[in-house]
Structure formats: structure tokens, C-alpha cells
Amino acid sequence: MRPTEQPSQHRDLEKKSIEEITALINGEDKTVALAVERALPQLNRLIAQIVENLKAGGRMFYLGAGAGGRLAVLDVVELPTTYGLPKGLIDIVLSGGLERLHEAPEELEDEPDTGWIELKARHVSQKDIVVGISASGTTPFVLGALRWCREQEIRTGCIVSNPGSPIAAVADYPVEVITGPEFITGSTRMKCGTAQKMIFDIISTTTMVMLGRVRDNKMVHVMLINDKITDRAVRMLMEMGDLHDYEAAKSMLIEKGSVQEALNALSERESRS
């Protein structure tokens, strides 16, 4: 039996108190980071290939269904704002489509050709890399698309939670994060979902650093979409550019459009003086 389908190690949950249940769930959650740590060598190889493809002008696609696919959506939608990343450079193909995200149409993950059809509609090519997400490692929506990608010599990766899965076997860069039986038997939205969220954070953050979207530890390409972020960016610019006048720094930031562009302008000014 696959680890994700094995019976929970905790019995008679309906007889336990709130305090007991929350402590047990928290105890299970503590094991997730260790499972991710064991998968870091695989994850590092996947990230290196993602960075290589993006630097060469390609795109990255997450391909997913269920809870894992929906978590990938949360990661992808943050990237343009946080890192000023062009929309579509890192994208998501979700079973059922983003327009049905709130419906969770799980039955559509059994369609083996739909994922590839969606990728073709986005003109996927050998310059791109496709990363499948499936806790079980067997989801037909993901498996079918990765098989087509292999036939077309498109690089692929995957994030799965069972060892030796069909999806891992077909992926060029498999990442197997084995979190074991869930607190509620088979409910992979729990530990598997937590591991997936951690991995998405690692992939996107590391990739953005490698692509130069981060300077020191600052998101210097953050989009100025509201007052809170603009204020944060002004203070970032003041610190990194050794500026002391808030309003002058804000004016420069608004004019240049990002902290990085404002810092570039300051460097040019200094080189001319």
C-alpha cells in the first residue's frame, strides 16, 4: 500500500479532546520539514534545471490537480507582484482550469489527455520545463501530460509523496517527499499539502534569487501596487541607497518604478560625479 494511503497512526479521534487532537496534528506536522530536507538533493537538481531553462528564454509550468495544484496556484499568482516577474514566465495548468478553482472538480484529474491539450494551447516547447504535482504519483491528468512531454523532448520534473511512482518514473527531475500516513487516513491535503507548500516556496524563492530578482535579502523588483508595499519599498531604497529624505526617495521610486531601477539611477549618478 502506498504511504499516502496507509492507515493513520492515530485511532479513535472522535474520543479525543480538542487539545489532544491539535497536539497530535502539530506533532505530525513537525515531521514534514525533515521529509523535505531528505528530498533536497533531488529538489536542487530540479531547481538548477528550472533556472537554466528560464535564463535561456523558456518558461516553467506547474501541472497539477487537487490540493497540490491549488497550492501551486497560490505560489504562482504571488510572483509578479513580489518579484516583478513577467506574467506567464512561471505558469500553472490546473485540472478543471483556474476559473473553477473554487469548485475543486476532482473528477477531472482522471482525464489523461487534458493536461497535454492545455499545454499545447499555451504553445509549450522544448525551451520550457513542466513540473507535475501529484501526492499519489499516479494522477492521470499529470501522468498523461508528462508522458507527452517526454515524447516531445520537453524537460519535466515532478513533486510526489510516494516512492517509485509512475509519475516519478517518467519525469526527468523527480522530487519524492515521503511524508508517510496522514493524520486522517488518505487526506493528503494535510502533511502532503504542507510539504508541497514548503517546496513551492523553496523553488520560487531560490529561482528568483538565481534570476537576479533579489538583492541582498530584499525584493527589489516588488511592484508598487498599494500604499503598504510602496512604503516598504521606499524604506528599502533609503536603506540600500543611503538616502535620508523619505519624500525625495519616494519620488525617485515612483519615477523609476522599482527599487532596483532607482538604485541603478543612483549608481549612474555617482559614477558621473
C-alpha positions in Angstrom: 0.0 0.0 0.0 1.3 3.5 -0.9 2.4 5.5 2.2 -0.1 8.2 1.5 -2.9 5.6 1.7 -1.7 3.8 4.8 -4.0 3.9 7.9 -3.4 6.8 10.2 -1.3 6.0 13.3 -3.9 7.7 15.4 -7.1 5.9 16.4 -10.4 6.8 18.0 -10.1 10.5 17.1 -13.7 11.2 17.9 -13.0 10.3 21.6 -10.2 12.8 21.9 -10.3 16.4 23.2 -9.5 19.5 21.2 -6.2 19.8 23.0 -5.3 16.2 22.2 -6.2 16.5 18.5 -4.3 19.7 17.9 -1.2 18.4 19.7 -1.3 15.2 17.6 -1.7 17.2 14.3 1.1 19.5 15.3 3.3 16.5 16.1 2.7 15.1 12.6 3.4 18.5 11.0 6.8 18.6 12.8 8.0 15.7 10.6 7.3 17.4 7.3 10.3 19.7 7.3 12.6 16.7 7.8 10.9 14.9 4.9 11.6 18.0 2.7 15.2 18.0 3.9 15.7 14.4 2.8 14.5 15.4 -0.7 16.8 18.5 -1.0 19.3 16.8 -3.4 16.5 16.0 -5.8 15.0 19.4 -5.4 18.3 21.1 -6.0 18.7 19.3 -9.3 15.2 20.3 -10.4 15.7 24.0 -9.4 19.0 24.1 -11.3 17.2 23.0 -14.5 14.4 25.4 -14.0 16.9 28.3 -13.7 18.7 27.1 -16.8 15.5 27.0 -18.8 14.3 30.4 -17.7 17.7 32.0 -18.3 17.6 30.6 -21.8 14.3 32.2 -22.6 12.0 29.3 -21.6 9.1 29.1 -19.3 8.1 26.9 -16.3 4.7 25.3 -16.0 3.3 23.7 -12.9 0.8 20.9 -13.9 -1.5 19.8 -11.1 -4.8 18.7 -9.8 -6.4 18.6 -6.4 -4.9 20.3 -3.3 -1.4 20.3 -4.7 -2.4 22.0 -7.9 -4.4 24.6 -6.0 -1.4 25.3 -3.7 0.7 25.8 -6.8 -1.7 28.5 -7.9 -1.2 30.4 -4.7 2.6 30.4 -5.3 2.4 31.4 -9.0 0.0 34.3 -8.5 2.3 36.0 -6.0 5.4 36.1 -8.2 4.6 39.0 -10.5 3.9 41.3 -7.5 6.6 40.1 -5.2 9.4 39.9 -7.8 8.2 41.9 -10.7 8.2 38.8 -12.8 6.5 38.9 -16.2 3.2 37.1 -16.1 3.3 33.7 -17.8 7.1 33.1 -17.2 6.1 30.8 -14.4 2.6 29.5 -15.0 0.1 26.8 -13.9 -2.0 24.3 -15.7 -4.7 23.2 -13.3 -7.1 20.3 -13.8 -10.5 21.9 -14.4 -9.0 25.3 -15.1 -8.3 28.3 -12.9 -11.9 29.6 -13.4 -13.1 26.5 -11.5 -10.5 26.8 -8.7 -13.2 27.3 -6.0 -15.2 24.2 -7.1 -12.4 21.7 -6.7 -13.6 19.5 -9.6 -11.6 16.4 -8.5 -13.2 14.1 -11.1 -11.3 15.9 -13.9 -8.0 14.7 -12.7 -8.8 11.3 -14.2 -8.6 12.6 -17.7 -5.1 11.7 -19.1 -5.1 13.9 -22.2 -6.4 17.2 -20.9 -3.2 18.4 -19.4 -1.3 18.0 -22.6 -4.1 19.7 -24.5 -3.8 22.7 -22.2 0.0 22.8 -22.5 -0.3 22.7 -26.3 -2.8 25.6 -26.2 0.0 27.6 -24.4 2.5 26.6 -27.1 4.7 24.6 -24.8 8.1 23.9 -26.4 11.5 22.3 -25.8 12.6 25.6 -24.3 10.2 25.1 -21.4 10.1 22.8 -18.3 6.9 21.2 -16.9 6.7 20.2 -13.3 3.9 17.8 -12.4 2.3 17.8 -8.9 0.7 14.7 -7.5 0.7 13.4 -4.0 -0.1 9.9 -5.1 2.3 9.9 -8.0 -0.4 8.3 -10.2 -2.8 11.2 -11.2 -3.8 10.6 -14.8 -4.0 14.3 -15.6 -0.4 14.7 -14.6 1.0 11.4 -15.8 -0.5 11.7 -19.3 0.9 15.1 -19.9 4.4 14.2 -18.7 4.4 11.2 -21.0 3.5 13.5 -23.9 6.2 15.9 -22.8 8.8 13.1 -22.8 7.8 12.2 -26.3 8.3 15.8 -27.4 11.6 16.0 -25.6 10.3 18.7 -23.2 12.1 18.6 -19.8 9.9 17.6 -16.9 10.0 17.4 -13.1 7.6 16.3 -10.5 6.7 16.6 -6.8 5.2 13.3 -5.4 4.7 11.8 -2.0 5.1 8.1 -2.7 8.3 6.3 -3.7 8.7 4.6 -7.0 5.6 6.2 -8.6 4.7 6.1 -12.3 4.9 9.9 -12.4 8.4 9.9 -10.9 9.5 7.2 -13.4 8.5 9.4 -16.4 9.9 12.7 -15.0 13.5 13.9 -15.8 13.8 15.5 -12.4 11.6 13.7 -9.8 11.3 15.0 -6.3 9.9 12.4 -3.9 8.9 13.8 -0.5 7.8 10.9 1.6 5.7 12.3 4.5 4.0 9.0 5.4 0.5 8.2 6.5 -1.8 11.2 7.1 -3.4 12.1 10.4 -6.8 11.5 8.7 -6.2 8.4 6.5 -5.7 9.4 2.9 -6.2 13.1 3.5 -3.2 14.3 1.5 -4.3 18.0 1.9 -2.6 17.7 5.3 1.1 16.7 5.5 1.5 16.2 1.8 0.0 19.7 1.2 2.2 21.2 3.9 5.3 19.7 2.2 4.1 20.9 -1.2 3.7 24.4 0.1 7.2 24.4 1.5 8.6 23.1 -1.7 6.8 25.7 -3.8 8.3 28.4 -1.6 11.8 26.9 -2.0 11.5 26.6 -5.7 10.2 30.0 -6.4 12.3 31.9 -3.9 15.6 30.2 -4.9 14.8 30.6 -8.6 14.1 34.3 -8.1 17.4 34.8 -6.3 19.2 33.0 -9.1 17.5 35.1 -11.7 18.6 38.3 -10.0 15.2 39.4 -8.7 16.6 39.7 -5.2 19.4 41.9 -3.9 20.9 41.1 -0.6 17.7 39.8 1.0 15.4 42.4 -0.4 12.7 42.0 -3.1 14.0 45.0 -5.1 11.6 44.4 -8.0 8.4 44.4 -5.9 5.5 46.0 -7.8 4.2 49.2 -6.2 0.6 48.1 -6.1 -0.6 49.7 -2.8 0.5 52.1 0.0 1.9 49.4 2.3 4.2 47.9 -0.4 5.2 51.4 -1.6 6.1 52.4 1.9 8.1 49.3 2.4 9.9 49.9 -0.9 10.7 53.5 0.0 12.3 52.4 3.2 14.2 49.7 1.3 15.5 52.3 -1.1 16.5 54.6 1.7 18.5 51.8 3.4 20.2 50.4 0.3 20.8 53.8 -1.3 21.8 55.6 1.9 19.1 58.2 1.4 17.6 60.2 4.3 14.7 62.2 2.8 11.6 60.0 2.7 9.7 62.1 0.2 12.6 62.5 -2.2 13.2 58.8 -2.0 9.5 58.1 -2.7 9.5 60.5 -5.7 12.5 58.7 -7.2 11.0 55.3 -6.6 7.7 56.3 -8.3 9.6 57.8 -11.2 11.8 54.7 -11.7 9.1 52.1 -11.0 11.1 49.8 -8.7 13.8 49.8 -6.0 16.3 48.2 -8.4 15.8 50.8 -11.1 16.1 53.6 -8.5 19.4 52.1 -7.2 20.6 51.8 -10.8 19.9 55.5 -11.2 21.8 56.4 -8.0 24.8 54.3 -9.2 24.8 56.2 -12.5 24.6 59.5 -10.7 27.5 58.6 -8.5 29.6 57.4 -11.5 29.1 60.8 -13.3 30.0 62.8 -10.2 
